Amino acid sequence: MLKDTNEVLKGNERKFNLSRRMLKAVLLLLILLIVILQFDHIMALLKNIF
């Protein structure tokens, strides 16, 4: 069982690497969007305070 799973994982490493790169890119985009939205929210709060 362990040997079979290891062989399957080794065979799919390339696919996993591509998917990981895509996931990292998507996560970075989501983080950037969240930061931008939070920045606008923070600016609105600052305008309300001052």
Buried (B, 14 or more C-beta within 10 A) or exposed (E): EEEEEEEEEEEEEEEEEEEEEEEEEEEEEEEEEEEEEEEEEEEEEEEEEE
